[in-house]
Structures are given as C-alpha cells and as structure tokens.
C-alpha cells in the first residue's frame, strides 16, 4: 500500500489550493506555515479598530475563484459575499482630471468615444480578440504544467497559440486599435499586474483587459482575507492539518527522495513535498547544493516582477475624492518604469495606487473613519531604510493631499510601512520581490522554473515563481496544476508496482 503523506510548505493561495486538491484525492496533507496565520502575502492584521489586507487588493477573474470552489462541490457564496464595484476604479491623470472607469461596457465605450471618435467600435474588436485569448489562455494554457513540448502539440492548440499574438507585445497590440493617450494608459494598466513592461509582455495578455472590462472588478465584503478564511475552512473540511510558526530549516533527501521536512520545532515525515514557499529560498537554503535544479547564475538572470513600498494607514475621518481603487497616473510612467526595470533605483517621480476599502465596506474601519492601503511599485533588491520609506511617504502624501484637495496627514491615527526587508523576513522573498517572476515571453510556460525538481523525485513547486505565473488567480491555478501532477505520477507509480507484483 502506497503511503500518502504530503507536506506542503507555505499557506498562501497556491499552497492552500494544492493542499486542498490533494486532500480531496485521499492524501494525508499537512501544511507548515512560517507565519502565525495563513495567507502568505494575502495575510491580514488589525490595529486601532482597522482591518488591513496586507497584500492583494484587486479581485479579478471571479470565474477562476468560482471554478476552484466548484471543484469541491462548493461555491464562493458559501464562504464570502462578493460585490461588484462601480466604478471599477478611478484614474487620476492630474489636478481636477479624475476619470471613473465604469463597470458598464456601454458607458466605457461612450467614454472612449468622447476621447477618440471611432474607438468604441475598435474596443468591441479588441475585446472580441481578448475574449478568445481569455477562453484559451485561462481555460487551457494556464492549466498546463509546462514540463514538455508535447503538452502543446495538438493541432488545435497550436492554431490557438498562433492566433493569440504570443510574439507581439501588448504595447504594440494596443496601439493597433487606439491612439489617445488616456485610452492607451487605461488599456496598458492591467498588464502591470504581470510584473513587466508592456513592451516586454506578450499581446496574449490582452486577456487581462477582458478580465478588467468584461468580467469586472469585485470585492469580498470584509476584505480579501475572507478568501483565505474560506479556503482554509474548505481545506480543513477536506482533512488538511495546519501547523503555524513552522519555519522550515531543511528538506532531508535520501537517494534522491525527500524523506523528511525539518522545522525549528519538529520533524515531519513525507512521501511528497510541495513547496509553496519562495522557490529560490527552497533551493538555496533548504536543499544541499547537489540537489538544486538551478544555479545562482540562472536566478541572477531571471527578470523579477517589482517589489513595492506599502503604507497601511488608519485615517480618523472620512475623506473626499477617493474611490475604492485609485490609480495616481499624474506622472509619466516611462521614467518610473525605467527605474524599476532598466536602471533599478528608488524613483524620482513615482506613480502610486491607493485602495480605500472603507468606501465600500464599513467593517474595515471605525465609524466615520477611512482605511487606506497605499502602494508604490519599486525595483526589487534595493536598499530599504526607514529614512527612504519616510521620504516617499512625504512625496506620496504631498501629491495625495494636493490632488484630492484635503488634509490627510494630520488625521492619520495608525501608520505602518512594508517593503523589501519585510518581504524577505516574512516570506523569504528573492530580492525582496512582491509579485514573483515577470511574465515576459522568455519566462512563459516551459521557460519558467519547473514545477518539479530536477534532482529530487518527490519535490514539487507551486506559486508565483513557477507556472502559470504571478497574481492571485494564477497562484490559485498553480496549486491545482501541481496537485494534478502529483496525483498523476503517484497513481502511475502505484499502478506500475501493482503490475510488477503480479
């Protein structure tokens, strides 16, 4: 009888997804989480009556979440309540130049038409292509484990790939349809979630525009952590055991097989290990040098998605001129992007993002108060000091106050910052990155770090440094993909043993 003990390292989206999927197939699954609570980058904390989501704040691709819960006979509504935001978000192009992006497609087309006559019809054409890419990309390509070219060898899939503009940039693709500067900025914004410049991101990812415009921007009441709570509840219903404050120190390997996982407080026997922790950290710090699939030179050449500087702010009054999601694009993105990707440094004139979930949800802040999550994307692997954080706090607050025409700083009753050294401390994040591996053409599918170790037979990886890539829905999918690979390979091994025993 084959033993079925699985150790999952990390309780972020991908780890929870993998653990639940394997437990549902009869595996005995234990999740070892470094921190005191589950969620990884999607953890939450409370202070002074405020509840702050620590990481992800955008809920896109609702069908991916619904599909996940449906696999286990459940629905999203069994665990949390979703509301669709309208407007989806606001873009601040400059003083007195705030644009609400409406949830209604007809209203969005009318907005585009005012800026650029004829663009409404071109938006329909653009979205028709994007819908096709979404259907093929999200329902087929992202569920591929990316381990062999044979996965992509069906004639229909090859034809689909050729139709999806894989070898053209989203930067060029958008400009085939639109010329107005504001429209281009709005259309390029969603691919920033993928961690690369539009010039380096395949036009395949116009599927993100479909997710934005056609599927909408949503919010789980109570905060994004409600998703984590729902996933943990489902996992526990399936028999998954969770152990917290378990900082893994070593994966013990014998004859090419991971046998035990050691933490500071105990040792755990394993038949399969799934690492949802930082891929680079697992390779460099949990495995012996001879057991690493990739060299340090390899990792040094990876194009990382940005890190970020975050401020969690409790405001002791209600604010004006802010929506739930607010993108401050009042400065040119070109120089800021250059300072992230080409010449890494702290930016001179940064763009930034403000989420004010208390606009939608009274439960995340005290009465007549506001909850702000302020994020500025920056290059990974930068010096991170309190002095630098405070400098950028002042830069951001000066612009926020000027553009929204109100005093904010004097009403701050709680403030916490978070950047590179916190990502390293809390998540062992490679170079202090926030979003994983950038989705460039040369880091797609088979060209990503493999979801299975090349040196350890029963060690698998899941999350934002392997397939399918960064972001919450891809991480949710990543866990399902690796669970399917584990189940497939161990079922095959069991069948082979049974044949040989006869």
N, C-alpha and C positions, 0 to 999 in steps of 0.2 A: 504494500500500500504506500503510495507516494505521500510524503509529508507535505503540508501546505502552509507552512508558516511564512508569512510575508512581513518584513519590516519596511515601513515607509518612513523616510527621513524628511520631516517637514510637513506642516499642516496648512500650507497655503492652498490656493484654488486647485492647482494641479495635484498636490498630494492628497487632498480630500477627495478629488474626483477619482484618482487611481485607487485609493483605499476602498472607497465605497463600491466601485466597479468590481474589484477583486473579491471583496467580501460577499457580494451578491452572487458570485460564482462558486462560493464554498470555501474560499481561502480564509485562513485564520490570520487576521490582519491587526498589527499593532502600529500605531503612528507615534513616532518620537519627535516631539516638538521642542526646539531650543528655548522658546519663549514661554511665558506663563499662560498665554492664551493662544487659541488657534487663529488662523487668518493670514499669517505671513505679512506681506505688505498691506493687506486689507484688514489689519487689526483696528481696534477702536480703543479710545480711552475717554474717561470722564474727568472733568475738573470744574469746580465752581458752578455746578449746575448745567454745564455744557457737555454735550456728547460729540466727540470729534472722530470722524473716519480718518484713519492715518494715511491712506494711500488712494486707491481707485475711487473716483467720484462720478465717473460717467457710466451710465447703464445703457449700452447699445447692444444690438443683436439680441433682442428678447427671445427670439426663436431658439437660440443656442441654449439659453438657460431653461426654457420650457422643455426642449428636447432632452436635456440632461435629466430633469426630474421625471419626465415621462418614461424614461428607460426603466425606472424602478416603480412604475405604476403610480407615480405622484404627479403633482402639478406645482408650479411656482406658488399658486394661491394657497396651497396647503401650508406654506411656510412664511410668506410675507406678502404685503399688499403693494402692488405697483400702481403708480400714477404716471400718465404721460405728461411731460412738460410742454407748455405752450405759452410763450415762445420756447423753442428748444434751447436757445441760448442767445446771448447778446454779444455783438462785436462792437468794441469801442475803437473807432478809426481815428478819433481825435476829439478835441473840445467841441461839445454840442453836436457830435456826429456819432450817435449811438444807433446801431441797427439791430432790431429784434429779428431773429430768424424764425419765421412762423412754422408751426407744425404742419399747417395745411399746405399741400403742394400747390394748389391754385393760388394761394396768397404769396408763396415763394416765387412762383412764375411771374406774378404781377410785379413783384419787387424787382426781379431781374429785368423785366421788360422796361421798367422805368429807367433803369441804368443803361441798358443796351437793347435797343429795338431788335426784335427777332430772336433774342436769347431764350425766350420761353419755349419756342419750338425746338431750339437746339438743346435745351435742358431735357426735354422729352426724349430726344435721340440719345443723349448722353446716358440718361437713366435706363433706357432700354438695354443698352450695352452693359451697363453696370449691373443690372438685374441678372443678366445672363452670367456674368462673371461671379456674382454672389451665389447663384444657384450651383454652378460647377465648383467654384472655389470653396465655399463653406460646406456644401453637402458632399463633395467628393475629395478635392485635393487636400484640404487640411486634415482629413482623417487618414491620409496615407502616412505610414510610419517613416517613409523616406530612407529606406535601408537598401533598396535595389532599384535599378532602372526598370526592371520587369514590372514594377507597380504601375508604370506609366505607359506600358506597351500596348494597351488596347487601342485600336484604330480610332474609336470614337473619342477617347480621352486625348489622344494626340491631336485630333482635329479640334477638340475643345481648347486645348492649350494654345494652339496656333491662332485661334480666334480671340484669345484673351490678352493680346498685346503684352506678352511677357517681356519682349525685348525692346519695348518703347517705354520711356519714362512717363510717369504721371504728370510731370511738369509739361512735357510736350503734348501729351494727350489732351489735357485740359485746354491748352491754347489752340487746339484744333477747333474747339467749339466756342470759346469765349475770348474776348479781348479786354473787357472792362476790368480795371484793376481790383475793384472791390469784389466782383464775382470771382475772379481768379483766387483772391485770398480766401474767400469762403470755401471754394472748391478744393483748395490745397490744404486747408486746415485739418481735415480728418486724417490724412496720411501722416501727420506729425505724431500720431499715436504709435506709428510703426517704428519710430526712432531713427529716421534717416531723412535726408533732404529730398524734396520732390524730384529733383534732378536725378537722384540715385535710386528712386523707388519705382519698381515696375508698374506700368499702367494697369496691370491686373488689379491693383488695389484701388481702382475706382469703385470696386465693390464696397469700400468704406463710405463713399458718397451715397451709395444705395442704402447702406445701413443708417446713415445720418438722416437723409431726406425722406426715404420711403418707409423705413421701419421705425424711425423716431427716437427721441431721447426720453428716457424713463427714469423713475426714481423709486426705490423701495422705501416706503414710509418707515421712519425710524433710523434710516441710514443704510449705507452699503454693507455694514456689518451684519445686517439682517440676513443677507445672502449666506454669509459664513455660518451664522447660527442655524439656518435651515439646513445647510449641507452637513454640519456636524450632527444635527439631530437625525437626519436621514442615515448618516454613516453609523451612528450608534444603534439605530433601528436594525441595521444590517449586521450588527455584531462587532463593529470596529472598536478596538480599545485605544484610548488616547492617554498618553503619558506626557506631561508638560515639564518644563525646566530640565529637559534632557538634551544637553549639549553633546552631540556625538563627537567622540575623540578619535575613533578608528573603526575601519571595516576590516575585520580579520579574514584573511583569504588563505585557504589551504588548497594546493594543487589546482589553482585557477578557479576555485569556487568560494564565494563569500559564505562563511560559516557563522560568524558572529558579528554583532554590532556593539561596540563598547561606548558607553557614556561615562561621565564622571561618577555616576551613582549606581551603575549596574551593567550587566552583560546580557544581551538578548540573542538567542539562537535564531537562525534564519535559514530558510530554504531559498528565498528570493529576497533581494533588497532592491527597493525602488527609491532613488534619491530625488526628492523634490527640493532639496537644498540647492544652493548655488553650485553649478556644475564644476566650475574651476576650483572652488574650495574643496569639493569632494575629491577631485583628482589630486590636488596638490597637498592636501592636509590629512585626508582620511585613508589614502592608499599609499602603499610602498611605491617608490619610483618606478620599479619594473612593471607595475600594474597600471600605469597611466596610459590612456589611449592617445593623449595629445601632449606635445611638448610645450614648454613655456614660450618658445618662439611662435608656435601656432597660435596660442592665446594672445600673444602680443600683437598679432596681425589681424585679430578679429575687429570688426567695426562695431563698437558698442553703441547702444542707444544712450541718450543723455542720462545724467543724474539730474537732481533738482534740489533747490532750496525751498523748503516749505515753512510757512508760518501758520500755526493754529492760533486763532485769535477769538477771544470772547469779548464781545462789544456790549457795553452796558446801556445801549439804547437801540432803537430801530434806525436803520439807515435808508437814505433815499437813493434812487437812480441805480439800483443793483437788482439784477435778476438772480435766478438760481445759479446759472452758469454765465460767467462774464469773461470774454477774451479781450485783453487790452493790446490791441494791434496799432497803437498810436505811434509806434516807432517802426522803422524799416526792419523787416525780418532778415534781410540779407546779411547785414553786419553781425547780428546776433547769431545767425546760423553759422557764419564763418567762424565765430568764436566758440561754437560748440564742436563743429566737425572738422574744420580745416586748420585752424590755429588755436587750439584749446586754451582758453583763458576765461577769467571772470568777465562778463560782458560790460561794455561801456553804456549801451542804451538797451536794456533788456525788454523783451516782451514778457508779459506775465498773465496769469489766469487767477480769477477769484471765484470760488464757489461759496454761495451763501444759502446752504440748505434750509436755514431757518425761514427763508422766504416761502418755502413750500411746506415745511414741517415744524410745527410749534414745539415738538417734543425734544428737539436737539439744542434748545436754548431756554433760559428762564424767560418769563413773561416780559414782553416789551424789550427784548434783547436780540442780538444778532450773533450768529455763528459764522465765522469766516475761515475758509481754507484758502491760503494764498500760495501759489506755486510759480516759481521761476525756473525754467529749464536751463541747465548748465552742462558743460562738458564733464565727463567722468574724470576721475583721477586728478582732481585739482586740490590745492591747499585749501583746507577748511578750518577757519578760525572764528572765534566769537566776534572779533573785530570786523571780519569780512561780512559775516551774517548781519551785523548791526548796520554796516554801511549800506547793504542792499535793502534792509528793512526801511531805512530812511528814504532811499531812492524810490522804492515802490510806494510807500505811504505818501510821499510828496505828490506823486502822479495820481494816485488813487483819490486823494483829497481834492486835488485841483480839477480832475476830470469829472468827479461826481459832485463837486461843489458843496463839500461839507467837511466838518472836522471829524476825524475818526480817531486819531491817536489819543486824544485826551479821554476817550470813552473806553479804551482798552482796559479790561479788568482781568484778563488772562492772556498770557502770551507764551508760546513755546515754539522753538525753531527746530528744524530737522534737515540734515544734509549729509554729505559724503560719509563722514565718520560714523554717523548713526546707521546708515545703510550697511556699513562694514560691521559695526558692532552687533547690530540686531540680526542681520541676515547673511553675514559673511559675503556681502556683495562684491563681486570682482570689480576693482577700481571704483568702488562706491557707486556703481550704476544703479539707476532706479527702475529701468524698464527692460533690461536684458540685452539681447543681441539684435542689432538693427536688421530690418527686413530689406536688405539690398538684394539685387539679383544674384550676386555671388555668395549669398548666405541664405539661399532658399532651398527647401526640400532636402535633397541628398547632400547639399553643400553646408548644411548645419552640423554641429556636433551630433553624433549618432545617439539615438535614444537607448542603445545598448552598448555596454562596454565592449571594447575590442579585446580586452585582456582577462576579464572576469566573467565567467559564463552566465552567472545568475544575477548580475548587477545591471540595473536599468536606470535611465534618467527621464525625468519629466519636468516641464516648466519652461520658463521663458528663454533659456539658453539652448533649447533643442526644438524639435518640431512641435507645433507648427510655427511658434514664434511668440513675440511679446503681446501683452494685453490680457484682459480678464477672459473673454470668450475663448481665445486660443489656448490659454492655460487650462481652462475647463475641458477643452477638447483634448489637450495633451495627455491629461490623466487617463482619459478613456482609451486613447490610442495605445499608450504603454500597457494598460491593463489587458487590452485585447492581444497584444504581442506576448505578454507573459502567459496568458491562458492558452494561446495557440501553441506556443513552444512547449509548454509543460504537458499539455494534453497529448501532443505528438510524441514527446518523450515517454509518457506513460504507455501510450499505445505500442510503441516500439518494444518496450520492456515486456509488455504482455505477450507480444508475438514471439519474442525470443525465449520466453519461459515455457512455451508450448512445445 
